[in-house]
Amino acid sequence: TFAEIEGCDWLDFWTGPTAEDARRAVLRAKLGEAGRFRGFCPTMGGTPKWWDVVVTPIMGRDGKPDALLSISRDITGVQHAEESLRQSEERLRLAIETTGLGIWDLNMVTGQRQWSAEARELFGFAPETTITQDLVLACIHPEDREWVVTDVYNDERADSLTFTNTFRIIRADTGEERWVTSVGHTLVDKDGRPI
């Protein structure tokens, strides 16, 4: 109940690294600015929770803070989702580094491309190179280009959204011919159009 915490120093609820964040937020509010932090603090019942906290000053007639208002929003779900995403990204990074896989992503609506450093290296693209469709197509061996384009860039693929292709490329930097295998999946919008 509230009686159990009435009169307690609010800063004492925050421990570990969050304690310093809370102190800084209070200090900012005492100086007349809003302070904000994210921190872990279990509820009175012991339920573990993460909070997004804003501490704002309530100004008096003299223009100086008379009191402080703390508003805490439960972000436990968001925190868990962010941590899961961070762990997933770390696992992907380790898999890429360990295997030397190159990863690329193409937004078929905007034409925007993202290539990992490993994919750039595989095709012989310098890190600062802006990768365009024409540049990629120029790297696909002329004898393989037509069928690769049909399979990978097919906007109306009816049989499967997943593709696996083994084809030849000609590295952009050295002209060296290499065989690559590209495995991918096409995402679609709610109407089934590739994106």
Summary of the structure (lengths in Angstrom):
residues: 195
radius of gyration: 27.0
end to end distance: 52.2
largest distance: 80.4
contacts: 450
relative contact order: 0.08
helix: 36%
strand: 27%
